[in-house]
């Protein structure tokens, strides 16, 4: 009996190692986001293709995959990355360049993938995953009146109290241009980026944030984790907070009296990039998994679990036909999508190119401003 138990244990170990060795490893950010990816399209893809999909958490950036490459021991196949990292990683030869309409599936009606995605890609090494919003929210129990615009975020006379802001410069300069300096972005048409790219533009935006933070009727609390903005609103530490729409949505589902303001939202993106020379690059398994996960049905699946919009236009039609789409079976999800028509009357499209080119210089100025508060 003991021999049989040992044999079964050894066999289990071998199968585990074998399965792991043949699995396609996808790297993402963890928490509810990775859970939505795993349940929404990771598990269905593994079942459909018969290729195990293994999920690994990381904290962003390219340092880890660069270290793997330098050591000659690449263990990752697909990475969920920011736009700027797809640009840098593509330029440095870390990621595979795609033949987009060949590598990625058309929409159900035959529309090529390049025409079915919400916007174009920032590099040849990127394929869209989800779109999310940097917007702001308030706790209706703690605010007198109804903030409706991005300008209201900076209106401490009408809406006094502290604001919560992301710890880094990204997102803050954009909302400062739109809200404090009153550059109307429209349909993500680039006016905000034009203003920031002009001489003195960044300095003006940083000065506007400094003014908000030092305003006796205002003040700033800086956050660094997505769960913090809803918590700060719930406990009354701030009256308004910028954050990610999915986090605000989760708090709303839990009963927190949070209201999201979509005016002036920054529509941001997450991309998948495939590692050149990864364990399943040459055998084609990584590409098969990536193609299936980014299909119309695949991307729609993630929105059952989180309020981030699929990149594909055709995915929205699937969601509309299947409402209520959320996992609770009661909540319609299309109105909560950052790309919903009602939410995109006045928005900013995040520029990966701007941040890839300027992040170091801006970061120094930003940190100097914060140190002086």
Backbone torsions as a table, in degrees:
resi	resn	phi	psi	omega
1	UNK	NA	-42.5	179.9
2	UNK	-65.0	-39.2	178.7
3	UNK	-61.9	-40.5	179.3
4	UNK	-64.3	-42.0	179.9
5	UNK	-62.8	-43.2	178.7
6	UNK	-64.0	-38.5	179.3
7	UNK	-64.9	-43.6	179.0
8	UNK	-65.1	-39.8	178.8
9	UNK	-63.8	-43.5	179.0
10	UNK	-63.9	-41.5	179.4
11	UNK	-64.0	-40.5	178.3
12	UNK	-61.7	-40.9	179.6
13	UNK	-64.6	-43.8	-179.8
14	UNK	-62.5	-44.0	179.3
15	UNK	-63.5	-39.1	179.0
16	UNK	-62.8	-46.8	179.6
17	UNK	-64.2	-42.7	-179.3
18	UNK	-62.6	-45.7	179.8
19	UNK	-61.2	-44.0	179.9
20	UNK	-62.7	-39.6	-177.7
21	UNK	-65.0	-33.9	-178.0
22	UNK	-91.9	-5.5	-177.5
23	UNK	-73.5	147.1	171.0
24	UNK	-88.4	124.1	-177.1
25	UNK	-95.5	121.6	178.4
26	UNK	-111.3	129.9	-175.6
27	UNK	-107.7	129.2	-178.2
28	UNK	-145.0	-166.3	-165.4
29	UNK	-94.4	-5.3	177.3
30	UNK	86.9	-178.3	175.6
31	UNK	63.7	-151.2	-177.0
32	UNK	-62.9	-29.2	-178.8
33	UNK	-66.3	-52.2	178.7
34	UNK	-63.8	-35.0	177.7
35	UNK	-61.5	-39.9	178.1
36	UNK	-65.7	-34.9	178.2
37	UNK	-70.4	-45.8	-178.6
38	UNK	-62.0	-49.5	-177.2
39	UNK	-75.8	-36.0	-174.0
40	UNK	-74.1	-42.4	179.7
41	UNK	-140.8	-17.8	179.4
42	UNK	-67.0	-54.4	179.4
43	UNK	-64.4	-44.9	177.1
44	UNK	-60.1	-37.3	178.2
45	UNK	-65.2	-45.2	179.3
46	UNK	-59.7	-41.1	-179.4
47	UNK	-67.8	-43.4	-177.2
48	UNK	-68.6	-42.6	-174.8
49	UNK	-91.7	-17.2	-175.7
50	UNK	72.3	24.0	178.5
51	UNK	-115.6	115.8	179.2
52	UNK	-59.9	140.6	178.2
53	UNK	-119.3	118.2	-177.2
54	UNK	-104.4	130.6	-176.9
55	UNK	-105.7	132.7	-179.0
56	UNK	-127.6	138.6	178.7
57	UNK	-90.1	148.8	171.7
58	UNK	-148.7	178.2	-175.3
59	UNK	-108.8	12.8	176.4
60	UNK	96.1	171.9	179.0
61	UNK	82.1	179.6	-175.2
62	UNK	-111.9	1.4	-174.3
63	UNK	-61.6	-40.6	-176.4
64	UNK	-68.8	-43.9	-179.2
65	UNK	-70.8	-31.3	175.4
66	UNK	-64.2	-40.6	179.3
67	UNK	-64.8	-39.8	177.4
68	UNK	-62.6	-43.3	-178.6
69	UNK	-64.5	-44.2	-179.2
70	UNK	-64.9	-33.6	-179.6
71	UNK	-81.4	-9.3	-177.8
72	UNK	70.8	24.3	-179.0
73	UNK	-132.2	69.2	-179.8
74	UNK	-77.7	125.5	-179.5
75	UNK	-116.6	-8.6	-178.5
76	UNK	-100.9	145.0	178.3
77	UNK	-105.6	-47.1	-174.1
78	UNK	-132.8	137.1	-178.6
79	UNK	-127.6	135.6	173.2
80	UNK	-84.7	117.6	-170.8
81	UNK	-136.5	161.3	171.6
82	UNK	-72.6	162.7	179.0
83	UNK	-58.1	-45.2	-176.4
84	UNK	-61.5	-32.4	179.8
85	UNK	-74.5	-29.0	175.0
86	UNK	-66.9	-35.9	179.9
87	UNK	-68.4	-50.4	-179.0
88	UNK	-64.4	-46.5	-178.4
89	UNK	-64.3	-34.1	178.5
90	UNK	-70.5	-44.7	179.6
91	UNK	-61.7	-32.6	-176.3
92	UNK	-92.4	2.9	176.4
93	UNK	75.7	20.3	179.8
94	UNK	-80.4	-33.7	-174.3
95	UNK	-110.4	158.8	178.0
96	UNK	-77.4	137.6	172.9
97	UNK	-85.9	132.3	-176.2
98	UNK	-94.5	147.7	164.4
99	UNK	-96.5	91.3	-158.5
100	UNK	-53.6	-56.6	-175.0
101	UNK	-74.9	-13.3	173.6
102	UNK	-86.9	-41.7	-175.1
103	UNK	-78.6	-27.1	-174.9
104	UNK	-116.4	144.0	-171.3
105	UNK	-68.0	144.7	174.4
106	UNK	-71.8	168.2	173.8
107	UNK	-68.4	163.9	179.8
108	UNK	-54.5	-29.1	-179.9
109	UNK	-89.3	6.2	178.0
110	UNK	95.6	-5.1	178.4
111	UNK	-59.8	128.8	-179.9
112	UNK	-58.9	150.2	-177.8
113	UNK	-55.1	-39.4	-177.8
114	UNK	-63.2	-24.0	179.2
115	UNK	-95.1	-12.9	-175.3
116	UNK	-95.0	-14.1	178.7
117	UNK	-85.3	149.3	-171.6
118	UNK	-57.1	-41.7	175.0
119	UNK	-142.1	177.0	176.0
120	UNK	-73.2	171.2	-178.5
121	UNK	-93.0	151.7	-178.4
122	UNK	-76.1	-17.4	178.4
123	UNK	-155.1	168.6	179.4
124	UNK	-72.4	-8.2	-177.7
125	UNK	-102.3	9.9	-173.6
126	UNK	-117.0	141.8	168.2
127	UNK	-132.0	134.9	-174.9
128	UNK	-66.0	142.7	179.4
129	UNK	-113.9	-73.2	176.1
130	UNK	-134.2	159.5	170.8
131	UNK	-113.5	134.9	178.9
132	UNK	-134.3	170.1	-174.4
133	UNK	-116.9	135.1	160.4
134	UNK	-91.5	98.5	176.3
135	UNK	-124.7	-168.9	175.6
136	UNK	-127.7	160.2	-178.5
137	UNK	-140.0	164.4	176.2
138	UNK	-140.5	159.4	176.2
139	UNK	-93.9	112.8	-173.4
140	UNK	-63.8	-17.5	177.5
141	UNK	-80.3	-14.8	-175.7
142	UNK	-112.9	0.9	-177.7
143	UNK	-124.2	130.6	174.4
144	UNK	-87.8	125.8	-176.2
145	UNK	95.3	-172.4	-174.6
146	UNK	-131.9	97.5	173.7
147	UNK	-60.4	133.1	-176.1
148	UNK	-127.9	-21.9	-174.2
149	UNK	-126.1	167.0	176.9
150	UNK	-65.6	-27.3	177.1
151	UNK	-64.6	-33.0	-179.7
152	UNK	-64.4	-24.9	178.7
153	UNK	-63.1	-29.8	-178.7
154	UNK	-99.6	0.9	-177.5
155	UNK	-91.0	85.3	-177.6
156	UNK	-78.1	-18.0	177.8
157	UNK	-70.7	-44.9	-179.3
158	UNK	-81.2	-35.1	-177.9
159	UNK	-128.9	75.9	-177.9
160	UNK	-68.3	152.5	177.5
161	UNK	132.9	166.2	-178.7
162	UNK	-73.8	151.0	175.2
163	UNK	-114.1	145.7	173.4
164	UNK	-100.3	131.4	-177.0
165	UNK	-130.3	150.9	175.6
166	UNK	-60.7	146.1	-174.4
167	UNK	-66.6	-27.4	-178.1
168	UNK	-96.4	173.1	-177.8
169	UNK	-71.8	-33.4	-177.0
170	UNK	-59.1	131.6	-176.2
171	UNK	89.2	-37.3	-178.4
172	UNK	-71.8	-38.9	179.0
173	UNK	-66.8	-36.8	-178.8
174	UNK	-66.1	-46.6	-178.9
175	UNK	-71.1	-27.9	176.2
176	UNK	-65.3	-41.6	178.1
177	UNK	-63.6	-43.4	-176.7
178	UNK	-77.6	-38.1	-173.0
179	UNK	-94.2	-45.2	-177.1
180	UNK	-90.4	-40.4	-178.1
181	UNK	-96.1	-2.0	168.1
182	UNK	60.8	40.4	172.3
183	UNK	-89.5	109.7	-175.4
184	UNK	-75.7	117.4	-176.1
185	UNK	-75.9	-27.1	-177.3
186	UNK	66.9	-136.1	-178.7
187	UNK	-90.8	54.2	178.4
188	UNK	62.2	36.9	-168.9
189	UNK	-87.1	7.0	172.8
190	UNK	95.0	-1.6	-178.7
191	UNK	-62.2	-37.5	178.4
192	UNK	-62.3	-42.2	-179.2
193	UNK	-70.4	-34.5	175.3
194	UNK	-61.4	-42.8	-178.8
195	UNK	-67.7	-38.6	179.4
196	UNK	-71.5	-28.4	-177.2
197	UNK	-80.5	-16.4	178.4
198	UNK	-71.2	155.7	177.2
199	UNK	-56.8	126.6	178.8
200	UNK	85.7	-6.1	-177.1
201	UNK	-63.3	-46.4	179.7
202	UNK	-63.7	-41.7	-179.9
203	UNK	-62.0	-38.9	178.8
204	UNK	-64.9	-41.8	-179.3
205	UNK	-66.0	-42.6	178.6
206	UNK	-64.3	-38.8	178.6
207	UNK	-63.7	-35.5	179.5
208	UNK	-66.9	-38.4	176.8
209	UNK	-67.9	-41.3	178.8
210	UNK	-61.2	-40.3	179.0
211	UNK	-62.5	-41.6	178.2
212	UNK	-64.1	-41.9	-176.1
213	UNK	-71.5	-27.8	-178.8
214	UNK	-100.1	0.1	178.6
215	UNK	-67.3	125.3	178.0
216	UNK	-56.2	-27.5	178.4
217	UNK	-92.3	-3.3	-179.3
218	UNK	-117.5	-119.9	-176.8
219	UNK	110.9	156.4	-175.6
220	UNK	-129.4	143.8	168.1
221	UNK	-122.2	127.3	-177.1
222	UNK	-97.1	134.2	179.8
223	UNK	-113.0	154.5	178.9
224	UNK	-131.2	-5.0	178.2
225	UNK	-127.1	142.1	-173.7
226	UNK	-59.4	-25.6	-178.6
227	UNK	-76.5	-16.5	-173.4
228	UNK	-70.2	-45.9	-177.5
229	UNK	-54.7	-47.7	177.4
230	UNK	-62.0	-36.2	179.0
231	UNK	-66.2	-42.3	179.1
232	UNK	-63.6	-35.9	176.6
233	UNK	-71.1	-42.0	-177.1
234	UNK	-64.7	-38.5	-178.2
235	UNK	-89.8	1.2	175.2
236	UNK	78.6	11.9	179.4
237	UNK	-68.5	-29.9	175.5
238	UNK	-132.6	159.4	178.3
239	UNK	-96.0	-24.3	177.0
240	UNK	-141.3	152.9	179.6
241	UNK	-149.4	135.4	168.3
242	UNK	-79.0	157.9	179.8
243	UNK	177.5	-170.6	179.6
244	UNK	-97.5	132.4	-172.2
245	UNK	-56.8	-32.6	-180.0
246	UNK	-64.6	-36.6	177.9
247	UNK	-68.6	-41.2	177.5
248	UNK	-64.5	-40.2	178.9
249	UNK	-60.2	-44.9	179.5
250	UNK	-59.6	-41.1	178.7
251	UNK	-65.1	-39.0	177.3
252	UNK	-62.1	-42.3	179.7
253	UNK	-64.3	-25.1	178.5
254	UNK	-87.8	-0.6	175.4
255	UNK	99.6	2.1	177.0
256	UNK	-69.9	131.6	-175.5
257	UNK	-76.4	59.0	-178.5
258	UNK	-95.1	138.8	175.0
259	UNK	-119.2	128.3	178.3
260	UNK	-90.9	141.8	176.2
261	UNK	-112.6	119.0	-174.4
262	UNK	-92.3	-16.4	-179.7
263	UNK	-59.9	130.0	179.3
264	UNK	73.0	15.4	178.2
265	UNK	-59.9	150.2	173.3
266	UNK	-99.6	112.5	-179.5
267	UNK	-84.0	112.7	-174.6
268	UNK	-114.5	170.4	-170.7
269	UNK	-135.5	153.1	166.3
270	UNK	-120.7	139.5	-177.5
271	UNK	-121.2	157.9	167.1
272	UNK	-102.2	139.6	171.1
273	UNK	-128.3	146.1	-178.9
274	UNK	-106.0	131.2	-174.7
275	UNK	-74.5	125.1	176.3
276	UNK	-69.6	126.0	-178.9
277	UNK	80.8	13.6	176.8
278	UNK	-67.8	168.2	-175.8
279	UNK	-55.5	-30.8	-176.9
280	UNK	-121.1	30.9	176.1
281	UNK	-79.7	-58.8	-175.8
282	UNK	-63.3	-35.0	-178.8
283	UNK	-82.1	-3.9	174.0
284	UNK	82.7	-3.3	-176.4
285	UNK	-68.6	-38.6	-179.7
286	UNK	-62.3	-41.1	179.7
287	UNK	-67.3	-37.9	178.0
288	UNK	-62.5	-43.6	179.4
289	UNK	-65.4	-44.7	-178.8
290	UNK	-64.2	-40.4	178.6
291	UNK	-61.4	-43.8	-178.3
292	UNK	-70.2	-41.2	-178.4
293	UNK	-65.6	-30.7	-178.4
294	UNK	-97.7	14.8	175.2
295	UNK	-72.4	169.6	178.8
296	UNK	-55.4	-50.0	-178.2
297	UNK	-69.1	-37.4	-178.9
298	UNK	-62.0	-52.8	-177.3
299	UNK	-66.3	-34.0	176.6
300	UNK	-63.2	-32.3	-177.2
301	UNK	-60.7	-36.7	-177.3
302	UNK	-65.5	-28.9	-178.4
303	UNK	-72.2	-4.4	171.7
304	UNK	-73.0	-18.8	-171.2
305	UNK	-120.5	-10.5	-177.6
306	UNK	-156.3	151.9	-174.1
307	UNK	-89.5	46.0	174.0
308	UNK	-110.4	142.7	-171.9
309	UNK	-84.9	138.0	173.3
310	UNK	-67.3	146.9	-179.2
311	UNK	-66.3	-30.8	-174.8
312	UNK	-80.1	134.7	176.0
313	UNK	-64.0	-37.5	-177.0
314	UNK	-67.7	-20.2	178.6
315	UNK	-68.7	-33.2	-179.5
316	UNK	-63.4	-38.5	179.2
317	UNK	-62.7	-38.9	177.5
318	UNK	-64.0	-41.2	179.2
319	UNK	-64.7	-45.6	-179.9
320	UNK	-59.3	-42.3	-179.1
321	UNK	-68.5	-24.7	-176.6
322	UNK	-104.2	7.7	-179.8
323	UNK	-60.2	146.8	-3.4
324	UNK	-69.9	124.4	-169.6
325	UNK	-86.3	-27.6	-174.8
326	UNK	-63.8	155.4	-175.0
327	UNK	-60.3	-20.8	-180.0
328	UNK	-76.5	-8.5	179.4
329	UNK	74.0	7.7	-176.7
330	UNK	-126.1	-21.9	-170.6
331	UNK	-103.1	124.5	172.5
332	UNK	-73.0	130.7	-173.8
333	UNK	-97.6	-25.9	-177.2
334	UNK	-56.8	-41.5	178.2
335	UNK	-62.3	-20.6	-179.6
336	UNK	-93.1	0.1	-179.5
337	UNK	-79.0	133.6	177.0
338	UNK	-56.2	-26.4	-178.0
339	UNK	-91.2	2.6	178.4
340	UNK	-60.4	142.4	-178.3
341	UNK	-51.5	-40.1	-179.0
342	UNK	-67.2	-20.3	-176.3
343	UNK	-101.0	-1.9	-175.8
344	UNK	-121.9	36.9	176.7
345	UNK	-79.1	-27.4	-178.4
346	UNK	-152.5	98.3	-173.9
347	UNK	-143.9	164.2	179.5
348	UNK	-113.9	132.2	172.2
349	UNK	-89.7	121.8	179.9
350	UNK	-58.6	139.0	179.9
351	UNK	-107.4	103.3	176.1
352	UNK	-64.3	-34.6	-179.1
353	UNK	-63.4	-43.3	-179.1
354	UNK	-60.5	-46.2	-176.7
355	UNK	-74.6	-32.6	176.8
356	UNK	-63.7	-35.9	-177.4
357	UNK	-82.7	-27.4	-168.2
358	UNK	-123.7	0.9	-169.8
359	UNK	-61.3	-38.2	-177.4
360	UNK	-67.5	-48.4	-179.0
361	UNK	-63.9	-44.7	179.9
362	UNK	-66.2	-39.1	179.9
363	UNK	-58.3	-39.4	178.9
364	UNK	-64.7	-43.7	179.0
365	UNK	-65.5	-40.3	-178.5
366	UNK	-64.2	-47.9	-178.6
367	UNK	-65.6	-33.8	176.5
368	UNK	-64.8	-40.5	177.3
369	UNK	-62.4	-46.8	-179.3
370	UNK	-62.6	-38.3	-179.8
371	UNK	-64.9	-25.2	-178.5
372	UNK	-90.1	-1.4	-178.8
373	UNK	-72.2	NA	NA
